[in-house]
Amino acid sequence: MKRGLAVYAVAAYAFLHAPLLILAVFSLNASRFTVWQGFSLRWYAALAQDRELIESALNSLIIAAVSAALATVIGTMAAYALWKRGSAWISGALYLSLVTPEIITGVSLLAFFQWVFRYLNLRLGMHTVILAHVGFSLAYVVVVILARLRTFDPALEEAAMDLGATELGAFRSVTIPYLAPAIAAAAMLAFTVSIDDYVITSLVAGVDSQTLPMAIYALARRGVNPVLNAVSTMIVVGLGALVLVSERLRSS
């Protein structure tokens, strides 16, 4: 039975990760096509000289960093409020946002921005992408923080207040340090979710706010380009490292 489960697990992981491994291998191929012609870093060098991809990558990093920071702060406070004053309706709405198709979320946000901008005389741009990313990242942050709060003993806060701390002081000195690993994990998860989003971003982005996934999709539509293998490998390695660190922090 154990051997069968091990074989099943290996097969499942191979099915998931073999395409990524092949992608990484051919990012080091000297040929433009999927025929191995020798080891080469030419596609990474070409990536370093592609101004459009670099600018798109910088946009993605800025958007992901800002939206992750905002979503982490807002989501932590929302999770704490839900933990203190539980509400089945609000919790249900939280999980509804996780299962709503991205295309629906994107279209609804686009309609909302267009309606609001009629009165504010604004246009789509980096600000709308950041707001959209904060919106869909919040649910992930709240779920991670709530999981940590369910193992927290409220008596610790009460003890701090009995010793003279204010409610805010107890939250800052007792609760926040306890939540620190979950907060770090939630921030990394929000960053990861933000930086690889395409569907919602493509609907709410302006002409000056192209992100890396949008640039990759545009390149892929033009035909075979080995630079895509290089940039995709870098994204997989970077985000994979963030996910591993996030999981380690969340379980600590």
Helices and strands as residue ranges (DSSP letters): H 2-26, H 42-48, H 51-84, H 88-99, H 102-120, H 126-149, H 154-162, H 167-170, I 171-175, H 176-195, H 199-204, H 212-222, H 227-250
